[in-house]
Amino acid sequence: MIKNNSGVKSATGLTGSGSRDWVVQRISAVVLAVYSVVLVGFFLTHSNADFVQWSAFMTSLPMKLLSLLTIIALAGHAWVGMWTVFTDYVTLNQMGTKAAGIRLVLQALMIVAIFVYVFWGIMIFWGNGVGVVAV
């Protein structure tokens, strides 16, 4: 473990390097922005889109791949962001002697939430449609 100047021992960064985490954060932000622009573009060019058009657009291979990439980017972006918040604000100076335990619990909850959202997102875009009602 590496002890930084804030007194927080850190071994749970995404890549083990602040520089690489920074790059992950920036690349994932670009992926999220591209996905948002694609969705806004669809709505601007298909103002009267019905379910069939929307479904065809979202289930096309390029959108499924972009959606998968976006889910993964969102997971990386969320982890780096929340890890930074936890290590910046859940510190010995801010929380006292219980800071390490609180930070561990928060990080564990974030890991569980991110895994649930990633698997849920994959099932939505790549699953067999169980539980999906089509009109």
C-alpha positions as CSV (number, residue, x, y, z in Angstrom):
1,M,0.0,0.0,0.0
2,I,1.1,3.5,-0.7
3,K,0.5,6.3,1.8
4,N,-0.3,9.6,0.2
5,N,-0.1,13.1,1.8
6,S,-3.7,13.0,3.0
7,G,-2.9,10.2,5.4
8,V,-5.1,7.8,3.3
9,K,-3.6,4.4,2.5
10,S,-4.6,3.6,-1.0
11,A,-4.5,0.3,-2.7
12,T,-7.9,0.3,-4.4
13,G,-7.5,2.6,-7.3
14,L,-8.7,1.2,-10.6
15,T,-5.3,0.9,-12.2
16,G,-2.9,1.3,-9.3
17,S,-1.7,4.6,-10.8
18,G,-3.2,8.1,-10.4
19,S,-2.1,9.0,-13.9
20,R,-3.7,5.9,-15.4
21,D,-6.8,6.4,-13.4
22,W,-6.9,10.0,-14.7
23,V,-6.7,8.7,-18.3
24,V,-9.4,6.1,-17.6
25,Q,-11.6,8.9,-16.3
26,R,-11.1,11.1,-19.4
27,I,-11.5,8.4,-22.0
28,S,-14.6,7.1,-20.3
29,A,-16.0,10.6,-20.2
30,V,-15.5,10.9,-24.0
31,V,-17.2,7.5,-24.5
32,L,-20.2,8.7,-22.4
33,A,-20.3,12.0,-24.3
34,V,-20.3,10.2,-27.7
35,Y,-23.1,7.9,-26.5
36,S,-25.2,10.9,-25.4
37,V,-24.6,12.7,-28.7
38,V,-25.7,9.6,-30.6
39,L,-28.9,9.3,-28.6
40,V,-29.7,13.0,-28.9
41,G,-29.0,12.8,-32.6
42,F,-31.4,9.9,-32.9
43,F,-34.2,11.8,-31.2
44,L,-33.5,15.0,-33.2
45,T,-33.7,13.1,-36.5
46,H,-36.6,10.8,-35.5
47,S,-38.9,13.2,-33.6
48,N,-41.9,10.9,-34.1
49,A,-40.1,7.6,-33.5
50,D,-42.3,4.8,-32.4
51,F,-41.3,1.7,-30.4
52,V,-40.4,-0.3,-33.5
53,Q,-38.0,2.4,-34.8
54,W,-36.5,2.8,-31.3
55,S,-36.2,-0.9,-30.8
56,A,-34.6,-1.4,-34.2
57,F,-32.1,1.4,-33.5
58,M,-31.2,0.1,-30.0
59,T,-30.9,-3.5,-31.1
60,S,-28.7,-2.9,-34.1
61,L,-25.2,-4.3,-33.8
62,P,-23.5,-0.9,-33.8
63,M,-25.7,0.4,-31.0
64,K,-25.4,-2.8,-29.0
65,L,-21.6,-2.6,-29.2
66,L,-21.6,1.1,-28.4
67,S,-24.0,0.5,-25.5
68,L,-21.7,-2.3,-24.1
69,L,-18.7,0.0,-24.4
70,T,-20.6,2.8,-22.7
71,I,-21.6,0.4,-19.8
72,I,-18.0,-0.5,-19.3
73,A,-16.9,3.1,-19.5
74,L,-19.6,4.1,-17.0
75,A,-18.4,1.5,-14.6
76,G,-14.7,2.7,-14.9
77,H,-15.8,6.3,-14.7
78,A,-18.0,5.7,-11.6
79,W,-15.3,3.7,-9.8
80,V,-12.5,6.2,-10.3
81,G,-14.8,9.1,-9.4
82,M,-16.3,7.6,-6.3
83,W,-12.9,6.2,-5.2
84,T,-11.5,9.8,-5.5
85,V,-14.4,11.2,-3.4
86,F,-14.0,8.5,-0.8
87,T,-10.3,9.0,-0.5
88,D,-10.6,12.8,-0.5
89,Y,-13.5,13.1,2.0
90,V,-13.6,9.9,4.1
91,T,-10.2,10.6,5.8
92,L,-8.8,10.4,9.3
93,N,-9.0,14.2,9.5
94,Q,-12.7,14.3,8.4
95,M,-14.1,11.2,10.1
96,G,-11.7,10.3,12.8
97,T,-10.5,6.8,13.6
98,K,-13.4,5.1,11.9
99,A,-12.6,6.5,8.5
100,A,-10.8,3.4,7.2
101,G,-13.7,1.2,8.1
102,I,-16.3,3.6,6.7
103,R,-14.3,4.0,3.5
104,L,-14.0,0.2,3.1
105,V,-17.8,-0.3,3.5
106,L,-18.5,2.5,1.0
107,Q,-16.1,1.1,-1.5
108,A,-17.5,-2.4,-1.1
109,L,-21.0,-1.1,-1.7
110,M,-19.8,0.8,-4.8
111,I,-18.1,-2.4,-6.1
112,V,-21.3,-4.4,-5.6
113,A,-23.5,-1.6,-7.2
114,I,-21.2,-1.3,-10.2
115,F,-21.1,-5.0,-10.8
116,V,-24.9,-5.2,-10.6
117,Y,-25.4,-2.3,-13.0
118,V,-22.8,-3.7,-15.5
119,F,-24.4,-7.2,-15.5
120,W,-27.9,-5.7,-15.6
121,G,-26.9,-3.5,-18.5
122,I,-25.4,-6.4,-20.4
123,M,-28.5,-8.4,-19.9
124,I,-30.7,-5.5,-21.2
125,F,-28.7,-5.2,-24.4
126,W,-27.4,-8.7,-24.9
127,G,-29.8,-10.9,-23.0
128,N,-32.4,-13.2,-24.4
129,G,-35.3,-10.8,-23.6
130,V,-36.5,-12.6,-20.5
131,G,-39.0,-10.3,-18.8
132,V,-39.1,-7.8,-21.6
133,V,-42.6,-7.1,-22.8
134,A,-42.8,-6.2,-26.5
135,V,-45.9,-4.6,-27.9
